[in-house]
Amino acid sequence: MKFGYVRSYLLHHLRIPGITGGNMDPYREIKYGNPPIVEVVAEFRFVPAEPWDLTVPGLVYDRLRGQFPRKRLLKVLEGEAAAEATGIRQEFRLADRMQFLREDEKAYVQVGPDLLAVNHLAPYPTWEGFLPLVQNALRAYAAVAQPRGLHRIGLRYINQLEIPGESVDLDQYLNFRPFVGPGLPQLFHGFILGIQTPYDEERDMLRLQLTTIEAKAAGASTLLLDMDYYLAQPEGVALETTFDWLERAHTRVQSVFENCLTDGLRSLFS
């Protein structure tokens, strides 16, 4: 897959209000006719309970089965890395995770040891449709597991951008794009671009990443714009203020998303 000349020589063209210090630009969620969202995830990791109660997933399912009647057991590979004096220590383990799915399998809840996640695949029902699913799932989990606190919260949006043409001038479509200076090759086949930016005195973090993937349609180029807003300070948010945190996270993600786009790309979503 080819990406055309990236004529983004002026770095100040990258304008993303709110990305350097938490501006709260109150963006109303724009409802596109052809939205690029392929998946949205709200994930909660709780302060570990020792030992983990194996009855929790079944009891949560009893409370959610009206909305999520299907269930299945997954084996997932979890990993973590930590810097030590001798180098980077990595640990991987297989963990059980129960998945409760809606009949159409476009939305589902995942429950594991000290973990709750709510996923929604395309078509995205807007924030007003997704948030109640998250609220119901979190209330069900909290009533059953009675967690001691929140270790991490994450709100993640994965967008698939389909741009016509096998050779694309990214300046026409994106404010968030690679900068390739004079004297360097201006034609490239793929890239990975990412930044992390803090909010609220580094309590929260936004990880923003843009990558090329295999084209999904002939004569087009495909990119993934991945936005993950998360709690970076363990136990930095109280359980009773979780929904306030989610609303703030959504506002910030929405602001960054809209400012990543040019009108040229927005026109493709309409």
N, C-alpha and C positions, 0 to 999 in steps of 0.2 A: 504494500500500500504506500503510495507516494503522498507526501505533503509538500505543497508548493512553497514558493519563496516567502519567507517570513520577514516582512519589511517592518519590523518593530524596533527600529534603532533608538527611539526616544523612550527611555525608561519611565519618564513621568506619564506616559500614556497609560500605564497600569494604574487605574484608579478604582480602589475598592473601599468606599467609605465604611468605617466600622471595623476594618480588619486590623488596625494597628492599636486599638485601645478601647474598643467597646462602645463606639457610637451606637445609639439606639434608634437608628432611622426606622420609623414605624411603617415599614412596608406592609401594605395590604397584600395578601396572597393573590397573585394574578392567576386567573383560571384560563389556561391555554386550551385551544381545541385539540392540540396534539402534544400533550406534555411529555417531556423527555424522561421523567422519573421512571426507573425500572424497579426500584425497591427502596423502601424506607424502613428503618429499624429503630426502635426505642429499646435500649438494653439497660438493665439494672443489675449491678453486682453488689451484694449485701455483705456487711461485716460477717465473717465466717461464724457459723454456729457449730459448736462441737458437742456431740457428733451430729452430722446431718441426718435429719429425720426422713427415712425412706418413704413414709406415708404422705409426705407433703404433695408430691405431684398428683396423686390420686385424689386428694381432698381438694386441690385447686381445680382439677378437672370437673369434679362434682358441681362446683360453683359456676363453671364456664361452659358446660356442655350444651346449654341452650344455643349459644352463639358458635361454639367450636365443637361440634359433635364427634368428629373423627379424631383418632389418636394413634400415634405410633412411637416406638422407641428407637432412638438414634444412638449410634456410637460416634462421638466426635473427638477429634484430636485437638487437645488444648496444649498450649505452650506458653512459657514465660521466660524472659531473659533478665539477667541482673549483672551489673558490673561489679567485679570483685578484684582484689589485688592481683590475683593470678590471671585475670582476663575476664571474658564474658562467659557467664554460666547460663546454659540453656537447659530447660527441663521440658519434656513432653510427656503427656499421659493421655490415655483413653478415658473418656468420661461418658456416663449415661446422661441422656437428655430426652425428656418426654416432649412430644410435639402434639399440640391440639389444633386441629385444622377446621376451618370453615368448610362448608360443603363444596364450594368452588375451588378451595385450596389456594385462593388468592391472598388470604390472610390467615395467620397462625400464631399461636403462642408457644413459647419454648420455656420449659422449667427444668432446671438442673440444680445441683448443690449450690445454694446461695446465689442463684441466678434466675432472672426472669427476662425474657425478650419477647417483643411483639413485632412481627414482620408483616408488611403489606407489599405485595407485588403489584405491577401495573394491571389494570388502570388504578392510579392513585385517587382516593376519594376526596381529596383536599384535606387540609388540617382539621377542619370541622368534622370530617368523617372519621379520620384516623384517631384523633385524641380520645374520643370516648372508648374506643377499643383498649387503648393503653390504660386509661383510668380504671375501667372495669377489671382488667387483668391484674393491675397493681393492688387494687383493693382486695381482690380475692386472695392473692398471694400473701398480703400483709395480715389478713384475718386468719389465715391458716398457719403460716410460718412464724409470725410475730418477730420479724427481723430486728436486730439491735441497732442497725443503722445502715447507711449507704456507703459502700466503698467506692463505687463508681457509677455514674450515669452517662449514657451516650445517646445522642440523637444523630442518626446518620442518613443521608440522602445520597443515592447513587443515580446519576443521570447519564443516559446514553444519548450522545449528540450525533445525529446523522446529518452530514453536510454533503451536498451534491458535488460531484467532481472527484477524480482521483488525485488531482493536484489542487491544493487548497491554499489560499492566502488567508492565514489565520487572523490577520488584522481586520478583516471584514466581518469577523464573527465573534471574536473573543477579546475582552480586555485583559483576561488572565491567560497568558500564553508564553512560550519560550522567548527569551531575548537572545538573539544571535548577532554578535557584533560584526562590524566591518572586517573583512579579511578572512572570515570563517565561512565554511560552506553554507549557503543559504537554502539548499534543497536537501531535505532529509526524509527518511522513510518512517521514523517513529521516534517517540520521546516519552519521558516520564518527568513530570514537573510537580513539585510539591513544596508547600510551606506550612509552618505551624505558627499560630499567632495567639497570644494570651489575652484573656479578658478578666475583668474583676480582680486585679492584682494577682494574676496568674492562678487564681482558683480554678478557672475554666480555660480550655484550650480548643482551638479550632484547627483541625488538620484538613487542608485543602489540597487535592491532588488531581492532576489532569494527565491522562495517559491515552495513547493510541492503542486500539485493539483491531483485530481482523475485521475488515469491512463486512457489514451485515447485508449489504445490497450491492449489486453490480453498479459501477459508475459512481460510487459514493465513498466517503471517508467516515470512519466511526471513531469517536473519542468517548472516554468515560470521565465525567466530572464527579468526583467523590468528595463529599463534605461530611466530616465527622466532628461534631461539637460534643465535648465531653468534660466531665468533672475531673480535673487533674489532681486535686487535693483530696485524698481519702477522707470521708466523713466531713467534707466541707459544706455539705448541704443536709439539713435536717429532713427526716422523712415527711414531716407535716408540711414542708414547703416544696415538695417535689414537683407538684403541678405548676407552681409559680416558676420554678427553674425551667421546666419544659416549655412554657410559653415564651420565656425570655430566649431560650436556645433556638426555638423555631423562628422568632423574629430576627435573630442575628443570622441564622443560616439563610433565611429568605432574602435578607438584605444583601449578603455576600453573593448569593446566586444571581440575583438580578443585576448586580454590578459587574459580574463576570461576563455578561452578555452584551453584545451590540444589538442594535435594532435589526441588523441583517440576520442574526441568528434567531431573534424573537419572531421574525416573520415566518420562519420555518415551522415554528410551533403553532402558528395560527391557522 
